[in-house]
Structure formats: C-alpha cells, structure tokens
Amino acid sequence: MGVFVGAMYEEYPLYGSEEQAKGNALALGSNLSAIANRVSYFFNLTGPSLVVNTMCSSSLTSLHLACQSIKSGGECELAIAGGVNLSIHPNKYLLLGQGNFASSNGRCQSFGKDGDGYVPVRV
C-alpha cells in the first residue's frame, strides 16, 4: 500500500525563530516528507511513501499519483491519498496579501466573475 500526500507551507520554524529572538533556545524543524513517512511507518506499509508540493494543486496531484501507482500494476495495489495545508502562522497571510493571492473582499468565489483570490481558514 502506498501513501501519497499533498502539502505546502512549512512555517513551524518561524515559531522557533521567534522564541530564539526572545532568548529561548528552541529549534523547530520542518520536513513535509515526514507526513507520509510517519503514516507508512505507523501502519507498516511498504509501498511508495511521498509528499508532493505543487502549490494549490498538491492534494489533487497526490491523488493523481496514487491512481497512477495503482493503475501501473507494479508499484502498489492500494493507496492512501490526501492533503494538508495548515494555517498556523501570520506569515502565511502576509505572504498571500503581498502576492495578491487573497480575496479582496474576504469572500471565496471560485471561478466566479468577481473572484480575485481565495480565503484561507485559520485554525
């Protein structure tokens, strides 16, 4: 069984930097590949185990790769596919605003004529 994950935004280390600036010795790493690898390890799965970051299409790309892996008949017979995109640090919103990726009116209108960006949900 393979594990295919779509993920982006690695902002945990920003919290470590903030703590270091306060004088607290805290180092936080971030490695997206650990998401799929921990699932594979926990369930003792031996098929492909990978994370893809293709920006907004990461989850869909992971699903596509999982289907290809099954369809090819050689890599795996079954697959787990999914995606994660956590909004954990204000830096993400600053980046989205500066790049004009965020909706100007705070409403998501995917494919709508007035749509000019998306609205991320903060957890």
LODO-712057 format. One record per atom (N, C-alpha, C): residue in one letter; x negated, y, z negated. Coordinates in pm, whole numbers, padded with zeros to 5 digits, always signed. Layout:
BEGIN
AXYZ ...
# end
This chain:
BEGIN
M-00084-00118+00000 M+00000+00000+00000 M-00088+00124+00000 G-00055+00220+00085 G-00130+00344+00094 G-00061+00457+00019 V-00141+00557-00018 V-00090+00676-00085 V-00133+00797-00004 F-00036+00876+00040 F-00061+00992+00125 F+00004+01114+00059 V-00076+01215+00028 V-00027+01331-00044 V-00061+01459+00032 G+00035+01547+00042 G+00012+01681+00095 G+00004+01778-00022 A-00102+01858-00027 A-00118+01951-00139 A-00200+02072-00096 M-00179+02181-00168 M-00259+02301-00145 M-00260+02385-00272 Y-00337+02488-00272 Y-00358+02578-00385 Y-00430+02507-00500 E-00555+02539-00516 E-00637+02485-00623 E-00676+02600-00716 E-00585+02641-00801 E-00608+02760-00882 E-00635+02733-01029 Y-00642+02607-01071 Y-00676+02577-01210 Y-00808+02642-01253 P-00912+02641-01168 P-01039+02702-01211 P-01029+02850-01246 L-00929+02920-01193 L-00913+03061-01227 L-00884+03078-01376 Y-00812+02985-01435 Y-00788+02991-01580 Y-00918+02971-01656 G-01005+02882-01607 G-01135+02862-01670 G-01219+02988-01663 S-01217+03055-01549 S-01293+03180-01533 S-01242+03287-01628 E-01111+03295-01644 E-01054+03393-01736 E-01100+03367-01880 E-01101+03239-01917 E-01146+03204-02053 E-01295+03233-02071 Q-01373+03206-01968 Q-01516+03236-01976 Q-01540+03385-01992 A-01461+03467-01924 A-01473+03612-01934 A-01442+03659-02077 K-01360+03583-02149 K-01327+03614-02288 K-01432+03559-02386 G-01532+03488-02333 G-01636+03431-02418 G-01612+03287-02457 N-01507+03225-02405 N-01478+03084-02435 N-01539+02995-02328 A-01621+02902-02370 A-01687+02811-02276 A-01589+02704-02230 L-01515+02733-02125 L-01417+02640-02071 L-01435+02632-01920 A-01468+02515-01873 A-01483+02494-01729 A-01371+02404-01681 L-01297+02449-01582 L-01190+02369-01524 L-01221+02343-01378 G-01220+02219-01340 G-01243+02183-01201 G-01111+02161-01130 S-01121+02146-01000 S-01002+02122-00920 S-01043+02040-00799 N-00983+01925-00786 N-01012+01839-00673 N-00882+01772-00631 L-00829+01817-00520 L-00700+01765-00475 L-00701+01614-00450 S-00813+01559-00410 S-00818+01416-00380 S-00784+01331-00502 A-00801+01387-00621 A-00769+01312-00743 A-00620+01278-00751 I-00535+01355-00687 I-00390+01328-00693 I-00361+01189-00638 A-00400+01164-00514 A-00374+01034-00453 A-00456+00924-00519 N-00579+00953-00552 N-00666+00852-00610 N-00617+00804-00747 R-00561+00893-00827 R-00508+00852-00958 R-00384+00765-00942 V-00301+00796-00845 V-00184+00711-00819 V-00231+00573-00776 S-00325+00568-00682 S-00377+00439-00635 S-00439+00360-00749 Y-00517+00426-00833 Y-00583+00359-00944 Y-00480+00307-01045 F-00384+00392-01082 F-00284+00355-01183 F-00205+00232-01141 F-00166+00226-01014 F-00085+00115-00965 F-00169+00004-00900 N-00302+00018-00906 N-00394-00082-00849 N-00366-00104-00699 L-00348+00005-00627 L-00322-00002-00483 L-00454+00000-00408 T-00462-00075-00301 T-00590-00087-00230 T-00586-00035-00087 G-00477+00027-00048 G-00468+00082+00088 G-00530+00220+00094 P-00509+00290+00204 P-00561+00426+00217 P-00510+00515+00104 S-00593+00604+00058 S-00557+00695-00051 S-00614+00831-00016 L-00527+00923+00029 L-00581+01050+00076 L-00488+01166+00053 V-00549+01284+00046 V-00476+01409+00033 V-00509+01494+00155 V-00407+01556+00211 V-00429+01646+00324 V-00383+01786+00285 N-00454+01885+00336 N-00418+02024+00315 N-00412+02091+00451 T-00292+02098+00505 T-00270+02165+00633 T-00182+02288+00613 M-00197+02349+00495 M-00120+02467+00456 M+00028+02430+00441 C+00117+02501+00504 C+00260+02481+00483 C+00311+02347+00534 S+00236+02281+00619 S+00281+02153+00673 S+00219+02033+00603 S+00157+02053+00487 S+00086+01945+00419 S+00175+01825+00386 S+00293+01848+00331 S+00382+01737+00294 S+00429+01662+00419 L+00467+01736+00521 L+00512+01672+00645 L+00398+01595+00711 T+00279+01650+00706 T+00162+01580+00764 T+00131+01452+00688 S+00144+01455+00556 S+00119+01333+00479 S+00222+01225+00513 L+00345+01265+00534 L+00449+01170+00574 L+00419+01113+00712 H+00376+01198+00804 H+00339+01154+00938 H+00224+01053+00933 L+00122+01083+00854 L+00007+00993+00843 L+00046+00859+00780 A+00136+00863+00683 A+00183+00739+00621 A+00257+00653+00723 C+00343+00716+00803 C+00415+00642+00907 C+00320+00584+01011 Q+00221+00662+01051 Q+00121+00612+01146 Q+00045+00494+01090 S+00011+00502+00962 S-00065+00396+00899 S+00014+00265+00896 I+00143+00275+00872 I+00228+00155+00873 I+00247+00106+01015 K+00274+00197+01105 K+00302+00162+01245 K+00183+00098+01314 S+00063+00139+01276 S-00057+00084+01341 S-00075-00064+01313 G-00012-00112+01205 G-00016-00255+01176 G-00145-00304+01112 G-00237-00216+01084 G-00362-00263+01028 G-00402-00200+00897 E-00362-00075+00875 E-00408-00005+00756 E-00327-00041+00632 C-00195-00041+00642 C-00113-00079+00526 C+00026-00122+00573 E+00092-00199+00488 E+00227-00245+00517 E+00332-00152+00456 L+00295-00088+00346 L+00384+00004+00276 L+00306+00131+00242 A+00378+00241+00218 A+00309+00365+00182 A+00396+00450+00091 I+00329+00523+00005 I+00392+00627-00075 I+00347+00759-00013 A+00442+00847+00015 A+00406+00977+00073 A+00482+01086+00000 G+00415+01198-00021 G+00481+01309-00088 G+00394+01433-00084 G+00441+01535-00152 G+00366+01659-00152 G+00383+01734-00283 V+00287+01821-00308 V+00291+01904-00428 V+00231+02040-00395 N+00294+02144-00448 N+00247+02280-00428 N+00284+02356-00554 L+00192+02363-00647 L+00222+02426-00775 L+00191+02575-00773 S+00279+02650-00836 S+00260+02795-00851 S+00224+02820-00997 I+00094+02818-01028 I+00053+02822-01168 I-00024+02947-01206 H-00062+03029-01110 H-00145+03145-01141 H-00100+03266-01058 P-00103+03385-01116 P-00060+03506-01042 P-00140+03531-00914 N-00260+03477-00904 N-00342+03497-00784 N-00269+03453-00658 K-00189+03347-00668 K-00115+03298-00551 K-00021+03406-00498 Y+00047+03476-00589 Y+00142+03578-00548 Y+00072+03700-00492 L-00043+03734-00549 L-00122+03845-00494 L-00167+03812-00352 L-00215+03690-00333 L-00261+03646-00201 L-00146+03649-00100 L-00031+03597-00139 L+00084+03594-00049 L+00131+03735-00013 G+00129+03824-00110 G+00169+03962-00085 G+00071+04035+00006 Q-00058+04018-00021 Q-00159+04086+00060 Q-00161+04034+00203 G-00127+03908+00221 G-00126+03850+00356 G+00007+03864+00427 N+00101+03932+00363 N+00237+03949+00418 N+00307+03817+00445 F+00282+03718+00357 F+00349+03588+00370 F+00478+03583+00291 A+00489+03667+00189 A+00606+03665+00102 A+00720+03745+00164 S+00842+03703+00136 S+00960+03772+00186 S+00966+03913+00130 S+00997+04008+00214 S+01002+04148+00171 S+01122+04178+00082 N+01229+04097+00094 N+01348+04124+00014 N+01372+04017-00094 G+01277+03927-00111 G+01290+03825-00215 G+01387+03713-00182 R+01432+03706-00055 R+01524+03601-00012 R+01461+03519+00097 C+01475+03389+00086 C+01421+03298+00187 C+01526+03280+00297 Q+01488+03309+00419 Q+01579+03296+00534 Q+01506+03219+00644 S+01476+03095+00614 S+01402+03013+00711 S+01469+03015+00848 F+01392+03050+00947 F+01435+03053+01086 F+01546+03154+01113 G+01581+03238+01016 G+01682+03341+01035 G+01623+03462+01105 K+01706+03538+01173 K+01656+03652+01249 K+01597+03760+01159 D+01642+03768+01034 D+01589+03867+00940 D+01481+03811+00849 G+01446+03685+00866 G+01345+03623+00782 G+01206+03679+00813 D+01134+03718+00709 D+00998+03771+00731 D+00897+03712+00631 G+00933+03604+00569 G+00841+03539+00475 G+00915+03439+00389 Y+00843+03379+00299 Y+00907+03280+00213 Y+00898+03323+00067 V+00975+03253-00018 V+00981+03287-00159 V+00932+03167-00240 P+00811+03176-00293 P+00762+03066-00376 P+00832+03069-00512 V+00851+02953-00570 V+00915+02942-00700 V+00809+02926-00806 R+00815+03005-00910 R+00717+02998-01018 R+00766+02896-01122 V+00674+02809-01163 V+00707+02709-01267 V+00662+02755-01402 
# end
